[in-house]
Amino acid sequence: MTTPRRKELRRSYGFDEVAIVPGDVTINPDQTNIDFQIGDHTFEIPVLTASMDAVVDVNFAALMSKMGGLGILHLEGIQTRYAKPAEVLAELAEVPQQEATKTLQRIYSEPIKENLIGQRIEEIKKAGGVAAVAALPANTKRFAPIAVEAGVDILTVMSTVTSARHISKSVRGLIFQELVESVPVPVVVGNCVSYSACLELMRTGIEAVLVGVGPGAECTTREVLGIGVPQITAIIDCAAARDQYQKESGRYVPIVADGGIRKGGDLCKAIVAGADAVMIGALFAQAEESPGLGYNWGMAAPHAALPRGTRIKIGTTGTLEQILFGPSSVTDGSHNLIGALRNAMGLCGAANIREMHKAEMVIAPAITTEGKSWQIAQA
């Protein structure tokens, strides 16, 4: 009898299963260059905020710009549905957990006000921030002209899974190549986790790709849909697509690791795996300046029919400056993320992000538990 053909599975890896190998040469951390670029915009730190209502409002977006990173405001969130979003956010922080999803669904059923889209963008610009916004593919053609007229700097199109080719029997959908040609600002697209999908997205002319499906602290996509790829493998595959696209086009399109980063070590591993920058949600929702008041939830959490997220209580651990630059008041790696990155680069002998891509990484399933029995017991 012949052996039947079976579906073959390849091994994939998340942050806790790998480790960075230090280099043979070390350099001073303060001599490392961690600039990140999207189109003509250069940022001092390779960090973006997740476009979540619990993370970003006008003030937080402006503050991120002052810190050297990029805050992204969601055009389909509370900030564009309500003239006084702070009151709504306060209500969300007070409801018991068993009522959280129903409350989110009710709040997000309020129609989006197009006048608030332009108003929020103008407010970010007036506060001295880079105005970056996000929208779902289904609404991008409607909102993009409004955002451009208001002076938006960067347009992000994101969904749970985004592809360059979308099959539908409904009206003509969003074509990324046409979008890129129609707006005078950089277009960032996500999310994806595979080599082929990432390569096709880059070929449409976009300026950056978001990588990650389901790793976020509040996301339940992996439980609800069973879809996702552990972040280290997803980043490695998409970095390979970026490098291939550069060979065929001469254009370098950065990739951004979106989700799953809980501490400085995760950020460093994402960069070594091939990311040019990272997108962070829950850690920033813990900042004193974040609008979530100690809570966080994904933008898919309020879905009317199939919620793919949940509200989580994460508390407040410090200011945004502490989380990014320290000084740290905690020992779990959730503060001074930039200090962690610069130190890891110094220990690997990497003077910049692209050199950090070349650092060695090993499979290390015991990296978080080896020799840590007392810490584990006391935790």
Phi and psi in degrees as a GROMACS rama.xvg file:
@    title "Ramachandran Plot"
@    xaxis  label "Phi"
@    yaxis  label "Psi"
@TYPE xy
-83.3674  149.363  THR-2
-77.2678  126.659  THR-3
-66.7771  147.548  PRO-4
-75.9481  133.57  ARG-5
-121.589  154.635  ARG-6
-64.326  128.129  LYS-7
-99.4351  138.438  GLU-8
-108.932  136.983  LEU-9
-101.466  153.348  ARG-10
-75.9743  139.203  ARG-11
-129.11  161.306  SER-12
-134.199  142.755  TYR-13
-106.755  -178.437  GLY-14
-58.3399  -38.8008  PHE-15
-77.9345  -2.83177  ASP-16
-106.393  3.40363  GLU-17
-133.893  163.858  VAL-18
-143.652  153.468  ALA-19
-91.4037  134.116  ILE-20
-91.6789  125.858  VAL-21
-63.9937  154.864  PRO-22
-83.5121  173.797  GLY-23
-80.3082  -19.6616  ASP-24
-123.802  139.639  VAL-25
-116.483  156.094  THR-26
-134.544  162.666  ILE-27
-65.6771  129.534  ASN-28
-55.8613  -34.07  PRO-29
-74.7984  -3.18398  ASP-30
-100.665  5.82238  GLN-31
-84.62  147.912  THR-32
-110.396  118.346  ASN-33
-118.224  25.0704  ILE-34
-57.8708  149.849  ASP-35
-135.939  141.619  PHE-36
-129.149  136.069  GLN-37
-125.742  111.648  ILE-38
60.4475  -126.649  GLY-39
-92.6926  3.55696  ASP-40
-95.3255  123.856  HIS-41
-110.94  132.598  THR-42
-115.203  142.108  PHE-43
-70.5886  -26.7508  GLU-44
-127.665  145.511  ILE-45
-86.4586  56.3279  PRO-46
-134.052  128.798  VAL-47
-119.313  151.821  LEU-48
-88.2111  146.64  THR-49
-65.2464  144.9  ALA-50
-84.6969  65.328  SER-51
-110.395  145.009  MET-52
-65.1562  -27.5659  ASP-53
-79.4986  -9.36874  ALA-54
-108.581  -47.2411  VAL-55
-119.292  124.787  VAL-56
-126.191  -170.268  ASP-57
-58.9523  -47.369  VAL-58
-64.8792  -40.4754  ASN-59
-68.5307  -39.0439  PHE-60
-61.4437  -43.7452  ALA-61
-66.0339  -38.825  ALA-62
-65.679  -39.7733  LEU-63
-60.8124  -39.5944  MET-64
-61.6936  -42.5786  SER-65
-65.0106  -28.412  LYS-66
-82.0746  -7.97537  MET-67
101.468  -1.06724  GLY-68
-107.27  -158.357  GLY-69
-134.79  123.892  LEU-70
-100.182  137.556  GLY-71
-118.694  120  ILE-72
-93.2765  131.331  LEU-73
-82.5408  127.028  HIS-74
-77.8  -4.68599  LEU-75
-117.595  27.1491  GLU-76
-110.089  -165.241  GLY-77
-62.5409  -32.5333  ILE-78
-64.6089  -25.3173  GLN-79
-108.145  1.38751  THR-80
-101.762  -23.5298  ARG-81
-131.151  135.89  TYR-82
-68.6478  -29.2678  ALA-83
-120.83  74.6372  LYS-84
-63.8869  -27.3308  PRO-85
-60.6642  -35.5469  ALA-86
-66.0641  -39.6104  GLU-87
-69.0828  -42.1441  VAL-88
-63.574  -36.9397  LEU-89
-64.8326  -39.4162  ALA-90
-62.6114  -43.5206  GLU-91
-62.0478  -32.655  LEU-92
-74.8485  -14.6896  ALA-93
-100.455  -20.3047  GLU-94
-73.07  144.676  VAL-95
-65.345  158.137  PRO-96
-58.8874  -37.681  GLN-97
-67.5695  -15.2652  GLN-98
-106.654  0.673953  GLU-99
-62.3971  -48.3989  ALA-100
-64.6224  -44.0042  THR-101
-63.0959  -37.4822  LYS-102
-67.4535  -41.6291  THR-103
-60.6029  -44.4138  LEU-104
-61.9922  -39.8092  GLN-105
-67.0497  -45.7733  ARG-106
-63.8072  -41.6643  ILE-107
-81.1685  -0.823773  TYR-108
-80.669  -12.6131  SER-109
-64.6302  132.583  GLU-110
-62.253  150.107  PRO-111
-74.2453  134.095  ILE-112
-97.2371  114.229  LYS-113
-61.8376  -30.7162  GLU-114
-66.7061  -28.9669  ASN-115
-73.3836  -25.2106  LEU-116
-60.0683  -54.2057  ILE-117
-63.7852  -37.972  GLY-118
-63.0506  -44.6006  GLN-119
-65.4281  -40.1587  ARG-120
-62.9049  -44.5951  ILE-121
-63.2203  -36.3221  GLU-122
-66.339  -39.7647  GLU-123
-63.5862  -44.9721  ILE-124
-63.5007  -41.8274  LYS-125
-63.5723  -31.6849  LYS-126
-81.614  1.08092  ALA-127
90.6997  14.7954  GLY-128
-98.2652  160.077  GLY-129
-77.1999  125.649  VAL-130
-90.4568  101.956  ALA-131
-114.901  135.043  ALA-132
-132.273  162.078  VAL-133
-130.023  150.015  ALA-134
-148.234  159.417  ALA-135
-77.0603  153.882  LEU-136
-54.6145  -37.5356  PRO-137
-64.5836  -25.9623  ALA-138
-110.82  -0.0834678  ASN-139
-63.5782  -43.5458  THR-140
-62.2749  -29.6598  LYS-141
-77.8595  -41.0813  ARG-142
-90.5547  -26.2911  PHE-143
-56.4766  -47.1875  ALA-144
-61.4374  -36.2838  PRO-145
-65.5075  -43.5387  ILE-146
-65.3369  -42.029  ALA-147
-63.7433  -43.3254  VAL-148
-62.5505  -32.1169  GLU-149
-80.3223  -8.13042  ALA-150
99.2833  24.1196  GLY-151
-58.5987  146.527  VAL-152
-98.4671  -36.2691  ASP-153
-140.354  133.45  ILE-154
-111.008  126.18  LEU-155
-114.127  132.072  THR-156
-113.735  117.839  VAL-157
-143.849  147.406  MET-158
-152.338  178.521  SER-159
-54.9578  -49.4118  THR-160
-136.807  127.286  VAL-161
-120.561  136.054  THR-162
-129.965  157.967  SER-163
-74.3807  -23.459  ALA-164
-118.264  120.936  ARG-165
-125.137  126.438  HIS-166
-98.6093  127.393  ILE-167
-154.644  148.17  SER-168
-93.6563  -2.212  LYS-169
-84.5686  -163.041  SER-170
-62.5352  161.892  VAL-171
-56.7227  124.506  ARG-172
-82.0733  -169.636  GLY-173
-76.6214  126.013  LEU-174
-108.89  114.669  ILE-175
-62.4989  -37.9149  PHE-176
-60.9065  -41.1963  GLN-177
-67.3394  -37.8241  GLU-178
-63.3329  -46.4769  LEU-179
-58.9191  -39.7528  VAL-180
-74.1972  -21.2745  GLU-181
-95.129  -16.3563  SER-182
-115.778  142.402  VAL-183
-89.6288  21.3757  PRO-184
-128.272  159.179  VAL-185
-61.6076  141.264  PRO-186
-112.513  125.065  VAL-187
-108.997  137.29  VAL-188
-131.452  143.435  VAL-189
-171.211  165.626  GLY-190
-120.101  156.414  ASN-191
-144.655  167.247  CYS-192
-140.62  4.83252  VAL-193
-122.307  156.016  SER-194
-58.4925  -50.1582  TYR-195
-67.7569  -42.6925  SER-196
-65.4847  -40.5948  ALA-197
-64.7598  -42.9473  CYS-198
-62.7612  -43.6793  LEU-199
-64.5387  -38.5362  GLU-200
-63.2838  -42.9346  LEU-201
-62.9847  -34.514  MET-202
-68.5914  -10.7876  ARG-203
-81.9965  -10.0578  THR-204
101.237  7.8082  GLY-205
-70.0778  166.583  ILE-206
-99.7021  -16.5669  GLU-207
-164.479  156.448  ALA-208
-125.769  134.81  VAL-209
-91.756  132.845  LEU-210
-116.833  125.688  VAL-211
142.027  130.808  GLY-212
-132.564  107.715  VAL-213
90.321  1.84052  GLY-214
-84.544  -8.42088  PRO-215
-63.13  150.883  GLY-216
-60.3576  -34.3611  ALA-217
-100.215  -3.21463  GLU-218
-82.753  138.589  CYS-219
-119.229  19.4867  THR-220
-57.7592  -40.2968  THR-221
-67.1189  -30.8091  ARG-222
-81.4756  -42.0695  GLU-223
-75.553  -43.5224  VAL-224
-106.788  -16.8929  LEU-225
73.658  17.8094  GLY-226
-108.111  139.322  ILE-227
151.823  161.894  GLY-228
-134.844  131.208  VAL-229
-50.2294  143.587  PRO-230
-62.2749  -40.5444  GLN-231
-59.9443  -46.7683  ILE-232
-65.1635  -42.463  THR-233
-60.77  -42.932  ALA-234
-66.3126  -44.065  ILE-235
-59.3132  -45.0545  ILE-236
-65.4905  -42.1257  ASP-237
-73.5451  -29.8298  CYS-238
-65.9261  -36.4904  ALA-239
-63.7004  -38.0039  ALA-240
-65.3542  -41.4981  ALA-241
-59.4485  -45.3623  ARG-242
-66.9989  -37.9417  ASP-243
-65.1423  -42.0407  GLN-244
-64.4661  -37.9206  TYR-245
-63.437  -38.1293  GLN-246
-63.2982  -40.5747  LYS-247
-85.1277  -20.3865  GLU-248
-120.665  -21.21  SER-249
80.3796  2.06285  GLY-250
-108.17  131.31  ARG-251
-96.4767  118.241  TYR-252
-110.738  111.421  VAL-253
-67.5352  152.545  PRO-254
-114.837  144.488  ILE-255
-118.669  120.907  VAL-256
-75.314  115.396  ALA-257
-111.923  104.024  ASP-258
109.688  150.178  GLY-259
87.741  -1.64578  GLY-260
-89.6001  113.348  ILE-261
-109.991  -12.8601  ARG-262
-160.848  171.444  LYS-263
-58.0514  -37.5395  GLY-264
-61.5047  -36.8691  GLY-265
-65.6201  -41.7723  ASP-266
-59.0353  -46.0345  LEU-267
-64.2841  -40.3363  CYS-268
-66.3124  -36.7065  LYS-269
-61.0946  -41.8331  ALA-270
-66.3994  -44.6015  ILE-271
-63.1705  -35.9624  VAL-272
-65.6532  -19.4373  ALA-273
132.286  -2.21344  GLY-274
-71.1565  146.057  ALA-275
-92.3265  -19.9297  ASP-276
-161.69  172.747  ALA-277
-128.818  153.182  VAL-278
-115.149  128.876  MET-279
-125.056  136.34  ILE-280
-115.066  -72.422  GLY-281
-58.6408  -41.17  ALA-282
-60.717  -39.442  LEU-283
-75.3417  -26.5504  PHE-284
-67.1042  -15.8984  ALA-285
-85.1318  -4.23693  GLN-286
-73.3844  147.977  ALA-287
-60.649  -29.6461  GLU-288
-87.5323  -5.82395  GLU-289
-72.4115  151.597  SER-290
-82.3596  -5.31655  PRO-291
-80.2944  -8.06299  GLY-292
56.2825  43.7522  LEU-293
89.1088  4.30813  GLY-294
-122.613  161.977  TYR-295
-145.743  149.213  ASN-296
-154.5  150.207  TRP-297
-81.5578  161.333  GLY-298
-74.5861  -9.25135  MET-299
-94.4158  -4.44511  ALA-300
-63.4254  -33.9058  ALA-301
-87.0907  7.99517  PRO-302
-50.5794  133.701  HIS-303
-66.3832  -31.5754  ALA-304
-111.765  -33.411  ALA-305
-144.101  77.6904  LEU-306
-60.0948  135.086  PRO-307
-124.263  45.3135  ARG-308
-172.095  166.955  GLY-309
-143.06  154.533  THR-310
-78.5351  130.446  ARG-311
-123.008  143.763  ILE-312
-91.6949  119.456  LYS-313
-120.543  -8.08214  ILE-314
72.706  -174.76  GLY-315
-123.088  126.669  THR-316
-113.439  -12.1763  THR-317
164.71  -173.883  GLY-318
-81.1088  165.572  THR-319
-61.3209  -38.3073  LEU-320
-61.9276  -40.7039  GLU-321
-63.4412  -42.9252  GLN-322
-64.0113  -39.2224  ILE-323
-82.9015  -45.896  LEU-324
-123.419  -4.9986  PHE-325
80.6917  -171.159  GLY-326
-68.9839  147.534  PRO-327
-84.9136  138.368  SER-328
-109.466  6.51355  SER-329
-129.085  162.499  VAL-330
-113.634  11.0434  THR-331
-94.824  4.95449  ASP-332
85.1921  7.13691  GLY-333
-89.6975  -2.90547  SER-334
-116.934  156.696  HIS-335
57.3984  53.9953  ASN-336
-62.3823  -38.2709  LEU-337
-70.9509  -36.8949  ILE-338
-61.7832  -39.11  GLY-339
-63.4011  -43.7  ALA-340
-63.3584  -47.8106  LEU-341
-62.7391  -39.1622  ARG-342
-67.2438  -41.5437  ASN-343
-63.6593  -40.7878  ALA-344
-63.0627  -40.7275  MET-345
-61.8471  -40.5876  GLY-346
-72.2665  -21.0514  LEU-347
-96.3756  -2.8246  CYS-348
70.506  28.0331  GLY-349
-101.047  119.013  ALA-350
-82.3972  -19.1835  ALA-351
-150.181  177.137  ASN-352
-61.5154  -43.1037  ILE-353
-67.0758  -32.5434  ARG-354
-69.2939  -32.9585  GLU-355
-66.2459  -27.7732  MET-356
-59.8927  -26.1433  HIS-357
-87.0901  -6.87146  LYS-358
-62.6877  148.765  ALA-359
-77.9561  143.201  GLU-360
-130.069  141.065  MET-361
-122.995  154.287  VAL-362
-73.5931  124.394  ILE-363
-146.078  76.4261  ALA-364
-63.5017  -16.548  PRO-365
-101.927  10.6619  ALA-366
-62.4546  -31.2441  ILE-367
-94.9705  -5.84444  THR-368
-120.591  -20.4739  THR-369
-59.1532  120.575  GLU-370
71.8775  10.8903  GLY-371
-110.102  25.683  LYS-372
-60.0025  -39.0906  SER-373
-67.4296  -41.5381  TRP-374
-62.139  -43.4642  GLN-375
-64.1836  -43.0812  ILE-376
-64.592  -40.6539  ALA-377
-75.6449  -24.3177  GLN-378
